[in-house]
Amino acid sequence: MQTKENIDKIFDYLNELYPNPKCELQYKTPFQLLIAVILSAQCTDKRVNEITPLLFEKYPTAIKLANASIEDVENIIRPLGFFRNKAKSIVSCSKQLIEKFDGEVPNDVDKLQELSGVGRKTANVVTAEVYGANNIGVDTHIFRVSHRLDLSDGATPLQVEMDLKEQFIGRKMNVDHYLLVLFGRYHCKAIKPNCENCKLQSICKYYKEKLVEKGK
Ligand code: SF4
């Protein structure tokens, strides 16, 4: 775990790198964001953005997607991988959204997880982005960065989320979430993190361990 001083240092730097952090998925409505986040599993936001314009042109609302043929949806989202499961999930999710929540995306992490294809990360991301909820969705980037920066040693995304929430009290986690994602995506990458040009070397657990390994 890091001290409050170090957490401030981390976010000062991340704000310097990404002064205007925001969701990189393109969407026009909460429903479209929910679908885009489901589709982004095991896939990049860039690839999702390449297929959602056609998907949302044909099926812009929950009611339209709920009545779509699975085959047609599969054909549209085929380039994403796992397209059969994803097509089934987003059509079922749309049906459940209408049946349970009158087609509205609920501002409730537990209720959202009742929908097909929606896990805790997706529910956290959607509520934070759409409603400004103080939630943090732990994806692969946040999981990795949190361990490297000694913000958590949790073995699961849920444990990491709990550790972050404990340390980020008083912060805007819906914004912190994007800063950490962008940092993991473009700077502290899984392979070859840009440590040479990183201002967090002095407080980074991963960097210090690498120095010890090299005997410096
Ligand atoms: S020093 Fe390297 S591993 Fe540590 S936060 Fe910076 S880029 Fe990531």
py3Dmol code that shows the C-alpha trace and the ligand (Angstrom):
import py3Dmol

protein = """\
ATOM      1  CA  MET A   1       0.000   0.000   0.000  1.00  0.00           C
ATOM      2  CA  GLN A   2       1.161   3.551  -0.665  1.00  0.00           C
ATOM      3  CA  THR A   3       1.085   6.633   1.549  1.00  0.00           C
ATOM      4  CA  LYS A   4      -1.357   9.426   0.795  1.00  0.00           C
ATOM      5  CA  GLU A   5       1.598  11.599  -0.232  1.00  0.00           C
ATOM      6  CA  ASN A   6       2.698   9.018  -2.787  1.00  0.00           C
ATOM      7  CA  ILE A   7      -0.845   8.566  -4.094  1.00  0.00           C
ATOM      8  CA  ASP A   8      -1.021  12.319  -4.673  1.00  0.00           C
ATOM      9  CA  LYS A   9       2.342  12.097  -6.444  1.00  0.00           C
ATOM     10  CA  ILE A  10       1.069   9.295  -8.681  1.00  0.00           C
ATOM     11  CA  PHE A  11      -2.048  11.209  -9.716  1.00  0.00           C
ATOM     12  CA  ASP A  12      -0.216  14.511 -10.161  1.00  0.00           C
ATOM     13  CA  TYR A  13       1.973  12.709 -12.689  1.00  0.00           C
ATOM     14  CA  LEU A  14      -0.909  10.905 -14.377  1.00  0.00           C
ATOM     15  CA  ASN A  15      -2.805  14.188 -14.706  1.00  0.00           C
ATOM     16  CA  GLU A  16       0.301  15.703 -16.263  1.00  0.00           C
ATOM     17  CA  LEU A  17       0.452  12.846 -18.809  1.00  0.00           C
ATOM     18  CA  TYR A  18      -3.301  12.750 -19.497  1.00  0.00           C
ATOM     19  CA  PRO A  19      -4.836  16.152 -18.738  1.00  0.00           C
ATOM     20  CA  ASN A  20      -8.220  15.241 -20.182  1.00  0.00           C
ATOM     21  CA  PRO A  21      -8.826  11.582 -19.348  1.00  0.00           C
ATOM     22  CA  LYS A  22     -11.941  10.041 -20.791  1.00  0.00           C
ATOM     23  CA  CYS A  23     -13.540   6.867 -21.987  1.00  0.00           C
ATOM     24  CA  GLU A  24     -12.112   5.816 -25.361  1.00  0.00           C
ATOM     25  CA  LEU A  25     -15.209   3.822 -26.344  1.00  0.00           C
ATOM     26  CA  GLN A  26     -17.586   5.716 -28.619  1.00  0.00           C
ATOM     27  CA  TYR A  27     -21.256   5.799 -27.668  1.00  0.00           C
ATOM     28  CA  LYS A  28     -24.280   8.093 -27.695  1.00  0.00           C
ATOM     29  CA  THR A  29     -26.463   6.674 -24.915  1.00  0.00           C
ATOM     30  CA  PRO A  30     -25.973   4.748 -21.645  1.00  0.00           C
ATOM     31  CA  PHE A  31     -27.360   1.662 -23.396  1.00  0.00           C
ATOM     32  CA  GLN A  32     -24.765   1.940 -26.169  1.00  0.00           C
ATOM     33  CA  LEU A  33     -21.968   2.346 -23.630  1.00  0.00           C
ATOM     34  CA  LEU A  34     -23.134  -0.770 -21.792  1.00  0.00           C
ATOM     35  CA  ILE A  35     -23.083  -2.771 -25.020  1.00  0.00           C
ATOM     36  CA  ALA A  36     -19.692  -1.344 -26.056  1.00  0.00           C
ATOM     37  CA  VAL A  37     -18.161  -2.270 -22.680  1.00  0.00           C
ATOM     38  CA  ILE A  38     -19.503  -5.834 -22.955  1.00  0.00           C
ATOM     39  CA  LEU A  39     -18.011  -6.077 -26.445  1.00  0.00           C
ATOM     40  CA  SER A  40     -14.640  -4.766 -25.237  1.00  0.00           C
ATOM     41  CA  ALA A  41     -13.913  -7.934 -23.212  1.00  0.00           C
ATOM     42  CA  GLN A  42     -10.708  -9.566 -24.530  1.00  0.00           C
ATOM     43  CA  CYS A  43     -10.524  -6.875 -27.197  1.00  0.00           C
ATOM     44  CA  THR A  44      -9.260  -3.317 -27.654  1.00  0.00           C
ATOM     45  CA  ASP A  45     -11.497  -0.231 -27.523  1.00  0.00           C
ATOM     46  CA  LYS A  46     -10.166   0.680 -30.970  1.00  0.00           C
ATOM     47  CA  ARG A  47     -11.540  -2.495 -32.534  1.00  0.00           C
ATOM     48  CA  VAL A  48     -14.862  -2.074 -30.752  1.00  0.00           C
ATOM     49  CA  ASN A  49     -15.109   1.468 -32.126  1.00  0.00           C
ATOM     50  CA  GLU A  50     -14.636   0.080 -35.628  1.00  0.00           C
ATOM     51  CA  ILE A  51     -17.788  -2.057 -35.474  1.00  0.00           C
ATOM     52  CA  THR A  52     -20.163  -0.176 -33.151  1.00  0.00           C
ATOM     53  CA  PRO A  53     -21.121   2.535 -35.680  1.00  0.00           C
ATOM     54  CA  LEU A  54     -22.757  -0.133 -37.883  1.00  0.00           C
ATOM     55  CA  LEU A  55     -24.163  -2.064 -34.917  1.00  0.00           C
ATOM     56  CA  PHE A  56     -25.735   1.056 -33.380  1.00  0.00           C
ATOM     57  CA  GLU A  57     -26.953   2.346 -36.726  1.00  0.00           C
ATOM     58  CA  LYS A  58     -28.996  -0.855 -37.125  1.00  0.00           C
ATOM     59  CA  TYR A  59     -29.760  -1.411 -33.436  1.00  0.00           C
ATOM     60  CA  PRO A  60     -29.540   1.915 -31.570  1.00  0.00           C
ATOM     61  CA  THR A  61     -31.789   1.003 -28.629  1.00  0.00           C
ATOM     62  CA  ALA A  62     -32.365  -1.887 -26.228  1.00  0.00           C
ATOM     63  CA  ILE A  63     -35.694  -2.714 -27.864  1.00  0.00           C
ATOM     64  CA  LYS A  64     -34.167  -2.896 -31.346  1.00  0.00           C
ATOM     65  CA  LEU A  65     -31.229  -5.057 -30.261  1.00  0.00           C
ATOM     66  CA  ALA A  66     -33.523  -7.291 -28.185  1.00  0.00           C
ATOM     67  CA  ASN A  67     -35.430  -8.091 -31.388  1.00  0.00           C
ATOM     68  CA  ALA A  68     -32.377  -8.567 -33.605  1.00  0.00           C
ATOM     69  CA  SER A  69     -31.488 -11.912 -35.141  1.00  0.00           C
ATOM     70  CA  ILE A  70     -28.437 -13.408 -33.457  1.00  0.00           C
ATOM     71  CA  GLU A  71     -26.978 -14.280 -36.883  1.00  0.00           C
ATOM     72  CA  ASP A  72     -27.116 -10.690 -38.048  1.00  0.00           C
ATOM     73  CA  VAL A  73     -25.486  -9.438 -34.841  1.00  0.00           C
ATOM     74  CA  GLU A  74     -22.814 -12.152 -35.145  1.00  0.00           C
ATOM     75  CA  ASN A  75     -22.004 -11.006 -38.666  1.00  0.00           C
ATOM     76  CA  ILE A  76     -21.593  -7.394 -37.568  1.00  0.00           C
ATOM     77  CA  ILE A  77     -19.399  -8.116 -34.550  1.00  0.00           C
ATOM     78  CA  ARG A  78     -17.463 -11.050 -36.086  1.00  0.00           C
ATOM     79  CA  PRO A  79     -14.105  -9.119 -36.252  1.00  0.00           C
ATOM     80  CA  LEU A  80     -14.065  -8.815 -32.435  1.00  0.00           C
ATOM     81  CA  GLY A  81     -13.450 -12.455 -31.551  1.00  0.00           C
ATOM     82  CA  PHE A  82     -15.683 -14.474 -29.232  1.00  0.00           C
ATOM     83  CA  PHE A  83     -18.403 -13.072 -31.480  1.00  0.00           C
ATOM     84  CA  ARG A  84     -20.890 -15.912 -30.929  1.00  0.00           C
ATOM     85  CA  ASN A  85     -20.880 -15.546 -27.144  1.00  0.00           C
ATOM     86  CA  LYS A  86     -20.825 -11.768 -27.360  1.00  0.00           C
ATOM     87  CA  ALA A  87     -23.768 -11.673 -29.790  1.00  0.00           C
ATOM     88  CA  LYS A  88     -25.784 -13.919 -27.485  1.00  0.00           C
ATOM     89  CA  SER A  89     -24.848 -11.791 -24.474  1.00  0.00           C
ATOM     90  CA  ILE A  90     -25.747  -8.412 -25.936  1.00  0.00           C
ATOM     91  CA  VAL A  91     -29.103  -9.585 -27.337  1.00  0.00           C
ATOM     92  CA  SER A  92     -29.996 -11.284 -24.009  1.00  0.00           C
ATOM     93  CA  CYS A  93     -28.769  -8.258 -22.080  1.00  0.00           C
ATOM     94  CA  SER A  94     -31.056  -6.013 -24.151  1.00  0.00           C
ATOM     95  CA  LYS A  95     -34.047  -8.279 -23.499  1.00  0.00           C
ATOM     96  CA  GLN A  96     -33.339  -8.356 -19.756  1.00  0.00           C
ATOM     97  CA  LEU A  97     -32.831  -4.596 -19.690  1.00  0.00           C
ATOM     98  CA  ILE A  98     -36.354  -4.154 -21.060  1.00  0.00           C
ATOM     99  CA  GLU A  99     -37.948  -6.836 -18.879  1.00  0.00           C
ATOM    100  CA  LYS A 100     -36.288  -5.833 -15.599  1.00  0.00           C
ATOM    101  CA  PHE A 101     -35.473  -2.135 -15.926  1.00  0.00           C
ATOM    102  CA  ASP A 102     -37.827  -0.691 -18.577  1.00  0.00           C
ATOM    103  CA  GLY A 103     -34.919  -0.376 -20.985  1.00  0.00           C
ATOM    104  CA  GLU A 104     -33.013   1.999 -18.672  1.00  0.00           C
ATOM    105  CA  VAL A 105     -29.446   1.300 -17.566  1.00  0.00           C
ATOM    106  CA  PRO A 106     -29.625   1.176 -13.750  1.00  0.00           C
ATOM    107  CA  ASN A 107     -27.191   3.155 -11.614  1.00  0.00           C
ATOM    108  CA  ASP A 108     -26.594   0.122  -9.444  1.00  0.00           C
ATOM    109  CA  VAL A 109     -23.619  -2.231  -9.658  1.00  0.00           C
ATOM    110  CA  ASP A 110     -25.538  -5.214  -8.232  1.00  0.00           C
ATOM    111  CA  LYS A 111     -28.543  -4.753 -10.512  1.00  0.00           C
ATOM    112  CA  LEU A 112     -26.327  -4.362 -13.560  1.00  0.00           C
ATOM    113  CA  GLN A 113     -24.641  -7.657 -12.763  1.00  0.00           C
ATOM    114  CA  GLU A 114     -28.012  -9.395 -13.176  1.00  0.00           C
ATOM    115  CA  LEU A 115     -27.681  -8.735 -16.922  1.00  0.00           C
ATOM    116  CA  SER A 116     -26.075 -11.170 -19.384  1.00  0.00           C
ATOM    117  CA  GLY A 117     -22.436 -10.439 -20.099  1.00  0.00           C
ATOM    118  CA  VAL A 118     -22.138  -7.910 -17.259  1.00  0.00           C
ATOM    119  CA  GLY A 119     -19.582  -8.574 -14.557  1.00  0.00           C
ATOM    120  CA  ARG A 120     -18.394  -6.316 -11.767  1.00  0.00           C
ATOM    121  CA  LYS A 121     -15.812  -4.499 -13.896  1.00  0.00           C
ATOM    122  CA  THR A 122     -18.369  -3.635 -16.577  1.00  0.00           C
ATOM    123  CA  ALA A 123     -20.915  -2.536 -13.952  1.00  0.00           C
ATOM    124  CA  ASN A 124     -18.333  -0.299 -12.268  1.00  0.00           C
ATOM    125  CA  VAL A 125     -17.182   1.240 -15.562  1.00  0.00           C
ATOM    126  CA  VAL A 126     -20.735   1.946 -16.752  1.00  0.00           C
ATOM    127  CA  THR A 127     -21.968   3.500 -13.493  1.00  0.00           C
ATOM    128  CA  ALA A 128     -18.803   5.613 -13.190  1.00  0.00           C
ATOM    129  CA  GLU A 129     -18.977   6.857 -16.773  1.00  0.00           C
ATOM    130  CA  VAL A 130     -22.743   7.350 -17.108  1.00  0.00           C
ATOM    131  CA  TYR A 131     -23.675   8.462 -13.606  1.00  0.00           C
ATOM    132  CA  GLY A 132     -20.343   9.729 -12.241  1.00  0.00           C
ATOM    133  CA  ALA A 133     -20.542   7.055  -9.537  1.00  0.00           C
ATOM    134  CA  ASN A 134     -17.452   6.813  -7.357  1.00  0.00           C
ATOM    135  CA  ASN A 135     -16.577   3.371  -8.721  1.00  0.00           C
ATOM    136  CA  ILE A 136     -13.462   1.893 -10.189  1.00  0.00           C
ATOM    137  CA  GLY A 137     -13.572  -0.961 -12.705  1.00  0.00           C
ATOM    138  CA  VAL A 138     -10.437  -3.066 -12.366  1.00  0.00           C
ATOM    139  CA  ASP A 139      -9.377  -4.217 -15.817  1.00  0.00           C
ATOM    140  CA  THR A 140      -6.104  -5.828 -16.839  1.00  0.00           C
ATOM    141  CA  HIS A 141      -4.311  -2.430 -16.980  1.00  0.00           C
ATOM    142  CA  ILE A 142      -5.449  -1.262 -13.550  1.00  0.00           C
ATOM    143  CA  PHE A 143      -4.670  -4.673 -12.073  1.00  0.00           C
ATOM    144  CA  ARG A 144      -1.103  -4.587 -13.409  1.00  0.00           C
ATOM    145  CA  VAL A 145      -0.379  -0.934 -12.609  1.00  0.00           C
ATOM    146  CA  SER A 146      -1.781  -1.319  -9.084  1.00  0.00           C
ATOM    147  CA  HIS A 147       0.607  -4.175  -8.376  1.00  0.00           C
ATOM    148  CA  ARG A 148       3.616  -2.452  -9.900  1.00  0.00           C
ATOM    149  CA  LEU A 149       2.980   0.732  -7.963  1.00  0.00           C
ATOM    150  CA  ASP A 150       2.315  -1.174  -4.741  1.00  0.00           C
ATOM    151  CA  LEU A 151      -1.252   0.061  -4.522  1.00  0.00           C
ATOM    152  CA  SER A 152      -2.420  -3.497  -4.018  1.00  0.00           C
ATOM    153  CA  ASP A 153      -1.136  -7.039  -3.795  1.00  0.00           C
ATOM    154  CA  GLY A 154      -4.623  -8.459  -4.252  1.00  0.00           C
ATOM    155  CA  ALA A 155      -4.892 -11.751  -6.115  1.00  0.00           C
ATOM    156  CA  THR A 156      -8.242 -10.906  -7.722  1.00  0.00           C
ATOM    157  CA  PRO A 157      -9.730  -7.807  -9.392  1.00  0.00           C
ATOM    158  CA  LEU A 158     -12.196  -7.537  -6.494  1.00  0.00           C
ATOM    159  CA  GLN A 159      -9.393  -7.478  -3.912  1.00  0.00           C
ATOM    160  CA  VAL A 160      -7.555  -4.836  -5.949  1.00  0.00           C
ATOM    161  CA  GLU A 161     -10.756  -2.777  -6.216  1.00  0.00           C
ATOM    162  CA  MET A 162     -11.211  -2.912  -2.429  1.00  0.00           C
ATOM    163  CA  ASP A 163      -7.570  -1.890  -1.811  1.00  0.00           C
ATOM    164  CA  LEU A 164      -7.864   1.036  -4.225  1.00  0.00           C
ATOM    165  CA  LYS A 165     -11.150   2.205  -2.723  1.00  0.00           C
ATOM    166  CA  GLU A 166      -9.591   2.141   0.741  1.00  0.00           C
ATOM    167  CA  GLN A 167      -6.639   4.271  -0.369  1.00  0.00           C
ATOM    168  CA  PHE A 168      -8.545   6.589  -2.712  1.00  0.00           C
ATOM    169  CA  ILE A 169     -11.070   7.842  -0.147  1.00  0.00           C
ATOM    170  CA  GLY A 170     -11.927  11.458  -0.961  1.00  0.00           C
ATOM    171  CA  ARG A 171     -10.753  11.108  -4.571  1.00  0.00           C
ATOM    172  CA  LYS A 172     -12.845  11.086  -7.737  1.00  0.00           C
ATOM    173  CA  MET A 173     -12.459   7.429  -8.612  1.00  0.00           C
ATOM    174  CA  ASN A 174     -14.471   7.698 -11.824  1.00  0.00           C
ATOM    175  CA  VAL A 175     -11.653   9.970 -13.104  1.00  0.00           C
ATOM    176  CA  ASP A 176      -8.796   8.047 -11.427  1.00  0.00           C
ATOM    177  CA  HIS A 177     -10.052   4.973 -13.240  1.00  0.00           C
ATOM    178  CA  TYR A 178      -9.349   6.476 -16.667  1.00  0.00           C
ATOM    179  CA  LEU A 179      -5.982   7.855 -15.606  1.00  0.00           C
ATOM    180  CA  LEU A 180      -4.850   4.410 -14.497  1.00  0.00           C
ATOM    181  CA  VAL A 181      -6.234   2.729 -17.631  1.00  0.00           C
ATOM    182  CA  LEU A 182      -4.493   5.233 -19.939  1.00  0.00           C
ATOM    183  CA  PHE A 183      -1.262   4.929 -17.967  1.00  0.00           C
ATOM    184  CA  GLY A 184      -1.352   1.131 -18.276  1.00  0.00           C
ATOM    185  CA  ARG A 185      -2.358   1.224 -21.922  1.00  0.00           C
ATOM    186  CA  TYR A 186       0.216   3.728 -23.188  1.00  0.00           C
ATOM    187  CA  HIS A 187       3.028   4.101 -20.636  1.00  0.00           C
ATOM    188  CA  CYS A 188       3.264   1.361 -18.016  1.00  0.00           C
ATOM    189  CA  LYS A 189       2.574  -1.314 -20.633  1.00  0.00           C
ATOM    190  CA  ALA A 190       2.507  -5.025 -19.866  1.00  0.00           C
ATOM    191  CA  ILE A 191       5.564  -5.630 -22.036  1.00  0.00           C
ATOM    192  CA  LYS A 192       8.327  -3.037 -22.000  1.00  0.00           C
ATOM    193  CA  PRO A 193       6.921  -0.413 -19.636  1.00  0.00           C
ATOM    194  CA  ASN A 194       8.452   3.002 -20.300  1.00  0.00           C
ATOM    195  CA  CYS A 195      10.399   3.061 -17.016  1.00  0.00           C
ATOM    196  CA  GLU A 196      13.261   5.154 -18.441  1.00  0.00           C
ATOM    197  CA  ASN A 197      10.896   8.075 -18.897  1.00  0.00           C
ATOM    198  CA  CYS A 198       8.738   7.606 -15.821  1.00  0.00           C
ATOM    199  CA  LYS A 199       8.599  10.048 -12.917  1.00  0.00           C
ATOM    200  CA  LEU A 200       7.344   7.333 -10.583  1.00  0.00           C
ATOM    201  CA  GLN A 201      10.575   5.311 -10.438  1.00  0.00           C
ATOM    202  CA  SER A 202      11.313   6.303  -6.836  1.00  0.00           C
ATOM    203  CA  ILE A 203       8.001   4.927  -5.538  1.00  0.00           C
ATOM    204  CA  CYS A 204       7.545   2.029  -7.962  1.00  0.00           C
ATOM    205  CA  LYS A 205       7.848  -1.441  -6.461  1.00  0.00           C
ATOM    206  CA  TYR A 206       8.363  -3.060  -9.885  1.00  0.00           C
ATOM    207  CA  TYR A 207      11.136  -0.637 -10.847  1.00  0.00           C
ATOM    208  CA  LYS A 208      12.972  -1.159  -7.541  1.00  0.00           C
ATOM    209  CA  GLU A 209      12.729  -4.933  -7.915  1.00  0.00           C
ATOM    210  CA  LYS A 210      14.156  -4.697 -11.443  1.00  0.00           C
ATOM    211  CA  LEU A 211      17.111  -2.671 -10.119  1.00  0.00           C
ATOM    212  CA  VAL A 212      17.779  -5.302  -7.454  1.00  0.00           C
ATOM    213  CA  GLU A 213      17.608  -8.047 -10.117  1.00  0.00           C
ATOM    214  CA  LYS A 214      20.198  -6.176 -12.166  1.00  0.00           C
ATOM    215  CA  GLY A 215      22.372  -5.757  -9.044  1.00  0.00           C
ATOM    216  CA  LYS A 216      22.350  -1.969  -9.218  1.00  0.00           C
TER     217      LYS A 216
END
"""
ligand_1 = """\
8
SF4
S 8.666 2.965 -13.274
Fe 8.057 1.571 -14.940
S 6.851 -0.040 -13.965
Fe 6.976 1.697 -12.542
S 5.122 2.904 -12.915
Fe 6.766 3.780 -14.168
S 6.568 2.734 -16.158
Fe 5.403 1.534 -14.667
"""
view = py3Dmol.view(width=600, height=400)
view.addModel(protein, "pdb")
view.setStyle({"model": 0}, {"cartoon": {"style": "trace"}})
view.addModel(ligand_1, "xyz")
view.setStyle({"model": 1}, {"stick": {}})
view.zoomTo()
view.show()
